[in-house]
């Protein structure tokens, strides 16, 4: 499983904190008009005509402006005889005012907001460590930004502060006023679940960080405390599997049925666990459940075929194993583990 934060944090409608390998920036605006301060400090304004591919970018520090036009989509109907869109930028719309702490807001709230707006992660982290009232908001922001930068230890330290507080970031007053964060929980290549900032999400993120540090037992203890959802079940099933706790995987996935990509993946985990416990008939039934519909993402079906092929191989049914591997080969010859599995069948 992977845990990824999207490339920007919404501070309020129209205002986003943007992340890139070169650093952090901020942008504000509405559809058709946006002002951006890039990670290198460059300030630029972008004006566009939505739906036309026309845009105009102007640096606000005196540099030359640039216009661009993307290739417009081809029409699927009759050719229009009306006028073509003008090549001049659309009339600029006003940038909405950024919501910020009022005159009588606490000084620390103003400091945290300023640090967040300035993309100053060190300053946010300092507030998290020194201001108990703002530890949840500041540590959540610092931990997620450190995670985005792949600073595993620093990120886990911050998120552990949030987790240990016992509080839910979703109910934190600062988060509710100024911040909206979205995440993608990557369950398998091409399969993800969207999550919002909450205690459950912090727990999943922290478990992912602990897993990267080979602290799987601690990760399990955290995920076992989360609300039972398909996302937390997949995280827990993966951790149990890495610890070879196959009976726990079987108990976790008891009575699971293939309802969507997430539950189909849980069926695969169940099949693997039953196979490792040498319950081959039950394992194949679980894999069949994962494969019962072609509506699931191909990567889940490929994994189910690969794991069922390994089950057939253990049973000595090599021709059936090869048949499943050839199903994957017909759709994706580069699928991870396929070449090795085919080679094992020829030895």
MOBELKA-V757905 format. One record per pair of residues at least 24 apart in sequence whose ideal C-beta (glycine too) atoms are under 7 Angstrom apart, sorted by the first residue. I is the first residue (numbers start at 1). J is the second residue. D is the distance in whole Angstrom. If there is no record, write none. Layout:
I	J	D
I	J	D
This chain:
1	186	6
1	187	6
1	208	7
1	234	6
1	235	6
1	238	5
2	186	4
3	185	6
3	186	7
3	204	6
3	205	5
3	208	4
4	184	5
4	186	6
5	144	6
5	147	7
5	148	5
5	183	5
6	182	5
6	183	7
6	184	6
9	179	6
9	181	5
10	180	4
11	98	7
11	178	6
11	179	6
12	98	6
12	99	5
12	178	7
13	96	7
14	96	5
15	98	5
17	119	6
19	148	5
24	119	3
26	117	7
26	119	7
28	95	5
28	98	6
29	95	5
30	93	5
30	96	7
32	90	5
32	93	6
33	92	5
33	93	5
35	95	6
47	89	4
47	90	6
47	92	6
48	90	7
49	85	6
49	90	5
52	85	5
54	85	7
54	87	6
56	89	4
99	178	7
108	134	6
109	174	6
112	137	7
112	138	6
112	174	7
113	178	6
116	141	6
121	145	5
121	146	7
125	158	7
128	158	6
128	161	6
134	174	6
135	161	6
135	165	6
136	162	6
136	165	6
136	167	5
136	169	6
136	172	5
137	172	5
137	174	4
137	175	5
140	169	5
140	175	7
140	197	7
140	202	7
144	181	7
147	205	6
147	209	7
152	209	6
152	212	5
152	213	6
155	209	6
156	206	6
156	209	4
156	210	6
159	202	6
159	205	6
159	206	4
159	209	7
160	206	6
162	202	5
163	202	6
163	203	6
163	206	6
163	222	7
168	198	6
168	199	4
169	197	5
169	198	6
169	199	7
169	202	6
170	197	6
170	198	4
185	231	5
187	234	5
187	262	7
187	265	6
188	265	6
188	299	6
188	300	6
188	303	7
189	299	5
190	297	6
190	299	5
191	261	5
191	265	7
191	297	5
191	299	7
191	300	7
193	231	5
193	262	7
195	231	7
200	226	5
200	227	5
200	232	7
204	231	7
204	232	7
204	235	6
207	235	6
211	239	7
216	242	6
216	243	6
230	262	4
230	263	6
230	266	7
231	262	7
233	266	6
234	262	6
234	265	6
234	266	6
237	266	6
237	269	4
241	269	6
241	272	7
241	273	7
246	273	4
246	276	5
246	277	5
249	273	4
250	274	6
257	289	7
258	289	5
258	290	6
258	292	5
258	293	7
261	296	6
261	297	5
261	300	6
264	290	5
264	296	5
264	300	5
265	300	6
268	300	7
268	303	6
268	304	5
268	307	6
271	307	6
271	308	7
272	307	5
275	310	7
275	311	5
275	314	7
280	311	6
280	314	7
280	315	5
283	311	5
284	308	6
284	311	6
287	311	7
298	331	6
302	328	5
302	331	7
302	332	6
302	335	5
306	337	6
306	338	7
306	341	6
309	341	6
313	345	7
318	345	6
321	345	6
